[in-house]
Structure formats: structure tokens, C-alpha cells
């Protein structure tokens, strides 16, 4: 019986294709740590922990906590004991983004061992989110995503929107900042892309409740036609989020407010949002995300799978979960998940894995995520790839 033998950690600094700007940060580089888990038969599983102000961890912290606190939970244990492994990881007193890296690597290695693509393995392993209509031959091998437009002035937003629509994207998520005229920006985007493209906005907690209501209602008056509005107010302001939901017609989605399953209780108590943006880095990986997804659905909440600014390793794991759960068949996933993170790095992190063709993520047909190693072009781009 094969056992887990090694955890290699690869901190990477990947240049982006452009500047990524939100109400929280502006960045031109993706800092991330890739987890490569190996077993005694030479198989590998991959995971990722994105590093930023949003995930709340530094590269040094990821490396230290992964080595000291997480690796001892899995090294020397059989991958066949998946349920025990993921529960041990979920219970570790370690930041959720760090747990994501190892949890996803464990699931990937388990899928490789089972000879199943990750999304099919998840559908079989977690029937509570897959259901019989998804786990069988009807399981999709592709996932649709929106594309994020960084916060910018109206003319720049309109130009960016036009460019992405020309590349086939039919759902755009526009980042908002309190220092920019959001109404003018979205009006310019709508004029540029026409009436048939779906528009979402994400304020990343930028507004007070009163200001959020004013901005969103002004967009409605301007005929912008939003599909949803994400996290308009501060994460801990449940009453404020509920006030926004009650005062606007556009569906409100919670992101930063809902980190994991425990946050559903105050959300439901306040009737604060109708939708939840589920991210593996917030939840702590696939296993806790499955628990959150099942609980949210059970309470009648809509679920969208999103990602941080991360490579195709993390975004691919999120896409596998979305496909396993059949989330693309209803609102809001019918217009696209929120999994464009892998499009931002100018140099891919790995060879193999999920593949973007316009707004469509093509999931591998080979076992696991289909990752064969670090991307061969990293060294040529001057990016260090040595394990830390």
C-alpha cells in the first residue's frame, strides 16, 4: 500500500499580464506557493496557496506552517485513508489558505491513485454535492467562467470590456472602488458591450450600506442591468449587508462575509444575501468547501465557485469542484463561475492541468489535475523554481 512520503513547496513570483486593481489592493505580480505531494509509488498531487493581503498569509508563513504543522499530519500515511487525512487537515489551527494547499494536493493525489480526473473523483467521493444526475455520464468536462475587470476610469473599463468580449467572454465582473465613479464606469461598459453581455460588480467591502444602496440604485436607474452585486459592505456588517439586500433589486452575493460553513448562521439569521461566493482559499480546501456548498444549498442559497488571484493549480481545483457539483446549470453559474484567476499570470505555473479556451475551462481527462510538473518556461523567464 502506497504511503505519502514527501511534501515539496515551491514559492513562485509570477508576473501578471496587466495590473490587477481592486478596493483592497493593486498588484502586478502573483505571489504563490505550490504544494507537490508525493507517494512511495512515485505519484504526485498538486495544490496551491496564493499569497496576498486578501488571503492574509506571507510566503514565509506558508512555508513554515506547511512544514511544521501540516506535513506531519500526512507524511507516512496511506492516501487511501482520504477521509481521515482531509479531516486532520481541516482541524489544524493553520490559516485556511495554507490548509487549501495541502488539502488540494491530497485530493489530487487521491484522484491520481484512483485513476480518475479530479472532477470525476470528487463527484464520486462527495455524492452530497454531486447527486446522481451529475456523478454519472452527464458530468461536464468543461466549466464556464466570467472575466474580472480591474477597477479603473470609465474609458479604460469600456476598452477592457470590449477586448474581453471580442475574446468570447459573455459575463464580465467589474471591480469597484469608492474613489471612482462606479455608475459612470458601468454605464460606459454597458454602452461598449451592448445589452446581451452579463455584468456583475464586486465592491470588495468598499462602501457603507447607504453608499452601496445609492450606487446600486443609480446603476439600475441608468439601465446598467446588473446580474449580481458582490460584497458591497464590510464583511462583519451583517445588518448593513441585509439593509443593502432589502433596498436594491439586484441579487446580493456574499464573499468576504462567508469564509466557511460557520458563517452561514449569521448570514441566514440576518437574511443578508441570497448568494455565496465559495473560494477554496477561504474555506481551507476542497473538503471544507464541500461542507459549505452542501449546507448553503440546503438552505436555498445560490453558490458560485470563485478563486483568488492564483494560478491554474488553485483555479483548476475550484473548477473541478464546480463541475462535480453541477453548478453550471443554474443561476448564477449558468453565466459562468468566477474562475478566471489562471488567466492573469503571464507565465504558466505548471505544465498540464486545466486549459482555458476563451471563457471555457477544459478539465483534464487524465487522472487528477493532469499536472506533469512545473512549467518549463519558468526558468527561461528568470523565475526561481527550486523547492524551499
C-alpha positions as CSV (number, residue, x, y, z in Angstrom):
1,X,0.0,0.0,0.0
2,X,1.5,3.3,-1.1
3,X,2.1,5.9,1.6
4,X,2.7,9.7,1.4
5,X,6.5,10.3,1.5
6,X,7.3,13.9,0.6
7,X,5.9,17.4,0.5
8,X,7.8,19.9,-1.7
9,X,7.0,23.6,-1.5
10,X,7.6,25.8,-4.5
11,X,7.3,29.6,-3.8
12,X,6.7,31.4,-7.1
13,X,6.6,35.0,-8.2
14,X,4.7,35.2,-11.5
15,X,4.3,38.5,-13.4
16,X,0.8,39.3,-14.5
17,X,-0.5,40.2,-17.9
18,X,-1.5,43.6,-16.5
19,X,-2.2,45.4,-13.3
20,X,-4.9,43.9,-11.1
21,X,-6.7,46.6,-9.0
22,X,-9.5,46.3,-6.5
23,X,-10.7,48.2,-3.5
24,X,-8.3,46.1,-1.4
25,X,-5.0,46.0,-3.4
26,X,-3.2,46.7,-6.7
27,X,-0.7,44.1,-7.9
28,X,1.3,43.3,-11.0
29,X,2.7,40.0,-9.6
30,X,1.2,36.8,-8.3
31,X,2.9,35.5,-5.2
32,X,2.0,31.9,-4.6
33,X,3.3,28.6,-3.1
34,X,2.7,25.4,-4.9
35,X,2.4,22.1,-2.9
36,X,3.7,18.9,-4.5
37,X,2.8,15.8,-2.5
38,X,4.5,12.5,-3.5
39,X,3.9,8.9,-2.5
40,X,6.0,5.8,-2.3
41,X,5.0,4.7,-5.8
42,X,6.2,7.9,-7.4
43,X,2.8,9.5,-7.9
44,X,2.3,13.3,-7.3
45,X,-0.6,15.5,-6.3
46,X,-0.6,19.3,-6.5
47,X,-2.1,22.2,-4.5
48,X,-1.7,25.9,-4.2
49,X,-1.7,28.6,-1.5
50,X,-2.0,32.1,-3.0
51,X,-0.2,34.8,-1.0
52,X,-1.7,38.3,-0.6
53,X,-3.3,40.8,1.7
54,X,-6.6,39.0,0.8
55,X,-5.5,35.6,1.9
56,X,-3.8,37.0,4.9
57,X,-0.6,35.0,4.7
58,X,3.0,35.6,3.7
59,X,5.2,33.3,1.8
60,X,7.4,32.7,4.9
61,X,4.3,31.9,7.0
62,X,3.0,29.4,4.3
63,X,6.4,27.6,4.2
64,X,6.7,27.4,8.0
65,X,3.2,26.3,8.8
66,X,3.1,23.8,5.9
67,X,6.3,22.2,7.1
68,X,5.8,22.3,10.9
69,X,2.0,21.9,11.3
70,X,0.6,20.3,8.2
71,X,3.2,17.9,6.7
72,X,3.3,15.7,9.9
73,X,-0.4,15.1,9.5
74,X,0.0,13.3,6.2
75,X,3.6,12.0,5.8
76,X,3.8,8.3,6.3
77,X,0.1,7.8,5.9
78,X,-1.7,5.9,3.1
79,X,-3.5,8.1,0.6
80,X,-6.3,5.5,0.7
81,X,-7.3,7.0,4.1
82,X,-8.5,10.1,2.4
83,X,-11.4,10.9,4.8
84,X,-9.1,10.8,7.8
85,X,-6.4,12.9,6.1
86,X,-8.7,15.7,5.0
87,X,-10.4,15.9,8.4
88,X,-7.0,16.2,10.1
89,X,-6.0,19.0,7.7
90,X,-9.4,20.8,8.3
91,X,-8.9,20.6,12.0
92,X,-5.4,22.0,12.0
93,X,-5.0,25.5,13.7
94,X,-3.5,26.9,10.5
95,X,-4.7,29.7,8.2
96,X,-7.3,28.5,5.7
97,X,-5.2,29.4,2.7
98,X,-2.4,27.3,3.9
99,X,-4.7,24.4,4.5
100,X,-6.0,24.8,1.0
101,X,-2.6,24.0,-0.5
102,X,-2.3,20.6,1.3
103,X,-6.0,19.7,1.1
104,X,-6.0,20.1,-2.7
105,X,-2.7,18.2,-3.1
106,X,-4.1,15.3,-1.1
107,X,-7.3,15.2,-3.2
108,X,-5.3,15.4,-6.4
109,X,-3.0,12.6,-5.3
110,X,-6.1,10.5,-4.3
111,X,-7.6,11.1,-7.7
112,X,-4.3,10.1,-9.5
113,X,-4.2,7.0,-7.3
114,X,-7.8,6.1,-8.3
115,X,-7.1,6.7,-12.0
116,X,-9.8,9.4,-12.2
117,X,-9.8,13.0,-13.3
118,X,-10.2,15.2,-10.2
119,X,-13.7,16.4,-11.1
120,X,-15.0,12.9,-11.6
121,X,-13.2,11.7,-8.5
122,X,-14.9,14.5,-6.4
123,X,-18.3,13.6,-7.8
124,X,-17.9,10.0,-6.7
125,X,-16.3,10.9,-3.4
126,X,-18.8,13.6,-2.3
127,X,-22.2,12.5,-3.6
128,X,-23.8,15.0,-1.2
129,X,-22.9,17.8,-3.6
130,X,-22.9,15.8,-6.9
131,X,-26.2,13.9,-6.9
132,X,-27.0,11.0,-9.2
133,X,-27.8,13.3,-12.2
134,X,-24.2,14.7,-12.1
135,X,-22.0,11.9,-11.0
136,X,-22.7,9.7,-14.0
137,X,-22.2,10.2,-17.7
138,X,-23.8,13.6,-17.6
139,X,-20.8,15.1,-15.7
140,X,-19.5,18.0,-17.6
141,X,-15.8,18.2,-18.5
142,X,-15.9,22.0,-19.0
143,X,-16.6,25.0,-16.8
144,X,-17.6,28.4,-17.9
145,X,-16.1,31.5,-16.2
146,X,-16.6,35.2,-16.1
147,X,-13.7,37.6,-16.5
148,X,-12.7,40.3,-14.0
149,X,-12.2,43.9,-15.0
150,X,-9.9,45.7,-12.6
151,X,-11.2,48.9,-11.1
152,X,-10.5,51.8,-13.5
153,X,-11.8,55.0,-15.0
154,X,-14.8,54.6,-17.4
155,X,-12.9,54.8,-20.7
156,X,-10.4,52.2,-19.6
157,X,-13.1,49.9,-18.3
158,X,-15.0,50.2,-21.6
159,X,-11.8,49.4,-23.6
160,X,-11.1,46.4,-21.4
161,X,-14.6,45.1,-21.6
162,X,-14.7,45.4,-25.4
163,X,-11.4,43.4,-25.6
164,X,-12.7,40.6,-23.4
165,X,-16.0,40.4,-25.3
166,X,-14.0,40.1,-28.6
167,X,-12.3,37.1,-27.0
168,X,-15.6,35.4,-26.4
169,X,-16.4,36.3,-22.8
170,X,-20.2,37.0,-22.2
171,X,-20.0,37.7,-18.5
172,X,-17.9,40.4,-17.0
173,X,-17.2,41.1,-13.3
174,X,-16.2,44.7,-12.7
175,X,-14.3,45.6,-9.6
176,X,-15.4,48.8,-7.8
177,X,-13.5,51.3,-5.7
178,X,-15.0,54.0,-3.6
179,X,-12.7,56.7,-5.1
180,X,-14.0,56.0,-8.6
181,X,-17.4,56.9,-10.2
182,X,-18.8,53.4,-10.4
183,X,-22.1,54.5,-12.1
184,X,-20.2,56.2,-14.9
185,X,-17.9,53.2,-15.2
186,X,-20.6,50.6,-15.5
187,X,-22.7,52.9,-17.9
188,X,-19.6,53.1,-20.1
189,X,-19.1,49.3,-20.0
190,X,-22.8,48.6,-20.9
191,X,-22.6,51.1,-23.8
192,X,-19.5,49.4,-25.1
193,X,-20.6,45.7,-24.9
194,X,-24.3,46.1,-25.6
195,X,-27.4,44.5,-23.9
196,X,-26.6,40.8,-24.2
197,X,-23.4,40.6,-22.1
198,X,-23.9,39.8,-18.4
199,X,-22.4,42.3,-15.9
200,X,-21.5,41.7,-12.3
201,X,-20.0,44.1,-9.8
202,X,-17.7,43.4,-6.9
203,X,-17.0,46.1,-4.4
204,X,-14.8,44.1,-2.1
205,X,-16.3,45.9,1.0
206,X,-15.7,49.3,-0.4
207,X,-18.9,51.0,0.6
208,X,-21.0,51.9,3.6
209,X,-24.5,50.5,3.4
210,X,-26.1,53.8,2.5
211,X,-23.5,54.4,-0.2
212,X,-23.9,50.9,-1.6
213,X,-27.7,51.4,-1.9
214,X,-27.1,54.8,-3.6
215,X,-24.6,53.4,-6.1
216,X,-26.5,50.2,-7.0
217,X,-29.9,52.0,-7.4
218,X,-28.2,54.6,-9.5
219,X,-26.9,51.9,-11.8
220,X,-30.4,50.5,-12.0
221,X,-31.7,53.9,-12.9
222,X,-29.0,54.2,-15.6
223,X,-30.1,51.0,-17.1
224,X,-26.9,49.1,-16.5
225,X,-28.7,45.8,-15.9
226,X,-26.6,44.0,-13.3
227,X,-26.8,40.3,-12.8
228,X,-25.5,40.5,-9.2
229,X,-23.6,42.7,-6.7
230,X,-20.9,41.1,-4.7
231,X,-19.8,42.1,-1.1
232,X,-20.8,45.8,-1.2
233,X,-20.1,46.4,2.5
234,X,-17.7,45.3,5.2
235,X,-17.6,41.6,5.9
236,X,-18.7,41.8,9.6
237,X,-21.5,44.2,8.9
238,X,-24.4,41.6,8.6
239,X,-27.1,44.2,9.4
240,X,-25.6,46.5,6.8
241,X,-25.5,43.8,4.1
242,X,-29.1,42.9,4.9
243,X,-30.1,46.5,4.5
244,X,-28.5,46.7,1.1
245,X,-30.2,43.5,0.0
246,X,-33.6,44.8,1.1
247,X,-33.1,48.2,-0.7
248,X,-31.9,47.1,-4.1
249,X,-33.4,44.9,-6.8
250,X,-30.1,43.3,-7.9
251,X,-29.3,40.0,-6.1
252,X,-26.6,40.4,-3.4
253,X,-23.7,37.9,-3.1
254,X,-21.6,37.5,0.0
255,X,-17.9,36.9,-0.5
256,X,-15.6,38.1,2.3
257,X,-18.6,37.7,4.7
258,X,-18.7,33.9,4.2
259,X,-15.3,32.3,4.8
260,X,-16.6,28.8,5.7
261,X,-19.6,26.9,6.9
262,X,-19.8,28.6,10.3
263,X,-20.6,32.0,8.6
264,X,-23.9,30.7,7.2
265,X,-25.6,31.1,10.5
266,X,-25.4,34.9,10.8
267,X,-26.0,35.2,7.1
268,X,-29.2,33.3,7.3
269,X,-30.2,35.0,10.6
270,X,-29.9,38.4,9.0
271,X,-31.2,37.4,5.6
272,X,-28.1,39.2,4.4
273,X,-27.6,37.7,1.0
274,X,-29.1,35.3,-1.5
275,X,-25.8,34.0,-3.0
276,X,-22.4,32.9,-1.7
277,X,-19.1,33.1,-3.5
278,X,-17.3,29.9,-2.4
279,X,-13.5,30.0,-2.6
280,X,-11.1,27.2,-1.6
281,X,-8.6,29.6,0.0
282,X,-11.3,30.9,2.3
283,X,-12.8,27.6,3.2
284,X,-9.5,25.8,3.6
285,X,-9.6,23.4,0.6
286,X,-11.9,21.0,-1.1
287,X,-13.2,19.1,1.9
288,X,-14.4,22.1,3.9
289,X,-15.7,23.7,0.7
290,X,-17.9,20.6,0.1
291,X,-19.4,21.0,3.5
292,X,-20.1,24.7,2.9
293,X,-21.5,24.0,-0.5
294,X,-23.9,21.3,0.7
295,X,-25.0,23.5,3.7
296,X,-25.6,26.6,1.5
297,X,-27.6,24.6,-1.0
298,X,-29.6,23.0,1.8
299,X,-30.6,26.5,3.0
300,X,-31.7,27.6,-0.5
301,X,-28.7,29.8,-1.2
302,X,-27.2,30.2,-4.6
303,X,-23.5,29.2,-4.8
304,X,-20.8,30.4,-7.2
305,X,-17.3,29.0,-7.1
306,X,-14.7,31.7,-7.2
307,X,-10.9,32.0,-6.8
308,X,-8.3,34.4,-5.6
309,X,-5.6,35.8,-7.8
310,X,-4.0,32.3,-8.3
311,X,-2.5,30.0,-10.9
312,X,-4.3,27.2,-12.8
313,X,-3.4,24.9,-9.9
314,X,-5.8,26.5,-7.5
315,X,-8.3,27.7,-10.1
316,X,-8.3,24.2,-11.6
317,X,-9.2,22.6,-8.2
318,X,-12.1,25.1,-7.9
319,X,-13.2,24.2,-11.4
320,X,-13.1,20.5,-10.6
321,X,-15.4,21.1,-7.6
322,X,-17.8,23.3,-9.6
323,X,-18.1,20.6,-12.3
324,X,-18.5,17.8,-9.8
325,X,-21.3,19.7,-8.2
326,X,-23.1,20.6,-11.4
327,X,-23.0,24.3,-10.6
328,X,-23.0,25.5,-14.2
329,X,-26.7,24.5,-14.8
330,X,-28.4,27.2,-12.7
331,X,-28.1,30.9,-11.6
332,X,-25.6,32.3,-11.2
333,X,-23.2,29.6,-12.6
334,X,-25.1,29.4,-15.9
335,X,-23.5,32.7,-16.8
336,X,-20.1,31.5,-15.6
337,X,-18.3,30.7,-12.4
338,X,-15.7,33.2,-11.1
339,X,-12.6,31.2,-12.0
340,X,-10.5,33.5,-14.2
341,X,-7.5,33.6,-11.9
342,X,-5.4,31.3,-14.1
343,X,-5.7,33.8,-17.0
344,X,-3.8,36.5,-15.2
345,X,-0.2,35.1,-14.8
346,X,1.9,36.0,-17.9
347,X,3.9,32.7,-17.4
348,X,2.0,29.5,-16.5
349,X,3.0,27.9,-13.2
350,X,2.7,24.3,-14.3
351,X,2.6,22.0,-17.4
352,X,-0.7,20.2,-17.8
353,X,-3.7,20.9,-15.7
354,X,-6.8,22.9,-16.6
355,X,-6.8,24.6,-20.0
356,X,-8.5,27.9,-20.8
357,X,-10.1,28.4,-24.3
358,X,-11.7,31.9,-24.1
359,X,-14.2,31.7,-21.2
360,X,-14.2,27.9,-21.1
361,X,-12.0,25.9,-18.7
362,X,-11.3,22.4,-20.1
363,X,-10.8,19.9,-17.4
364,X,-8.2,17.2,-17.9
365,X,-9.3,13.7,-19.0
366,X,-6.2,12.1,-17.4
367,X,-6.0,11.3,-13.6
368,X,-6.0,14.1,-11.1
369,X,-5.5,17.6,-12.4
370,X,-3.2,16.2,-15.0
371,X,-0.2,18.3,-13.9
372,X,3.1,16.9,-15.1
373,X,5.4,19.4,-13.3
374,X,6.5,23.0,-13.1
375,X,6.2,24.9,-16.3
376,X,9.3,24.5,-18.5
377,X,9.3,28.2,-19.3
378,X,9.6,29.4,-15.7
379,X,13.4,29.2,-15.6
380,X,13.7,31.0,-19.0
381,X,11.6,33.8,-17.6
382,X,14.0,34.2,-14.7
383,X,11.6,32.7,-12.1
384,X,13.1,30.6,-9.4
385,X,11.6,27.1,-9.2
386,X,13.7,25.4,-6.5
387,X,11.7,23.9,-3.6
388,X,12.1,26.0,-0.5
